[in-house]
């Protein structure tokens, strides 16, 4: 097992929802149990049975359904009953209600750390994932901003100090505000919110803390929780939930694992001036879930080997009346994908953004591609950090001239990639990019000013794909 000591966030590359661990406070030990494919892996995008967050354990009591052979009742309490009020569950419930369906959603009581008895409206992304982590990312960037400001003439009489308790208190206040907004969204859409633990009894029945509800369709959107493996020393571990809600900042932290979440947390704590060490078993960094007691097997829902719920392109399970979205499925476990998207952002420092195919995937699928790359120093780092660079790559199908992959590594890459994702979604060509006037001086202008391919790759793919297949392969 290799050990990597991180001194600056920019030495990091990119991050997989996994687990963290603590070794006697103030030294915190973070562990990432299994390793997801890297952000450039097509398997990660297509199947992503991400092991980092186990399925929320919603216990169930299975009863025999219609033992007399009678057909299910035609009248139901609800047209749709959603188990879990995360991003996917809230969105699906709201849309169904807007189309006239009678909808209810059940969710556990709010808590910043999830458990068998706590959860909260908003789910992982809002309460224990994207949002709180991004707030900590923002906080971690100021230490480097203070350093850089010297190159722009700023001087400080005293060394800036960080108050961890203020950060966590304000973070939690924001989470409370957001979960309130989600509740209002459901209420305004006419969706009934039921607080409690959902248990699937049969294909049309849900038990919430002893009260029975019937529904024509059931949507599973229970999300997941961090998973710490049963290994020696795991009793000293904390998971990602706890890492976002520590009572005080750790002086030293060890992170076991090299996925995108591991690297993200390394960047956060390094920026907040903790002593950070990352332990990995691979040569470099960045390389499902537990439905136990939910009752899915008993009602015939097909599960993958990793424990994820198998769904079709419409999120329907093998039981026609039961549907599933989000972390509980065998798709990539990111909220934008749960809400219908196909892009990745590594929230490290500097961040990495990607939309579409990697170069290797493009070669495998289409054979003939043109690759445009640019590596440059951004204007902001002209004085203080001249070694900082930005890297950009465009991958173009040589036969159709369509841009099928775009990659950015550097500051502001999430904002840049989000905008260009629209271009790839629309099927724009390299000629369209070339015809666009760049806004100067910006980093993003580089993507519309690269004229000469860095390399042209010509080969014979095992089975060429038609232009109409590009959108299906790239998600654009």
Buried (B, 14 or more C-beta within 10 A) or exposed (E): EEEBEBEEBBEBBBBBBBBBBBBEEBBBBBBBBBBBBBBBBBEBBBBBBBBBBBBBBBEBEBEEBEEEEEEBEEEBBBBBBBBBBBBBBBBBBBEBBEEEBBBBBBBBEBBBBBEEEEBBBBBBBBBBBBBBBBBBBEBBBEBBEEEBEEBEEEEEEEEEEBEBEEBBEEBBEBBEEBBEEBBEBBEEBBBBBBBBBBBBBBBBBBBBEEEEBBBBBBBBBBBBBBBBEEEEEBEBBBBBBBBBBBEEBBEBBBBBBBBBBBBBBBBBBBBBEBBBBBBBEEEEBBBBBBBBBBBBEBBEBEBBEBBBBBBEEEBBBBBEBBBBBBBBBBBBBBBBBBBEBBBBBBBBBBBBBBBBBBBEBBBBBBBBBBBBBBEEBBEBBEEBBEEBBBBBBBBBBBBBBBBBBBBBBBBBBBBBBBEBBEBBBEBBBBEBBEEBEEEEEEBBEBBBBBEEBEEEBEEEEEEEBEEEEBBEBBBB
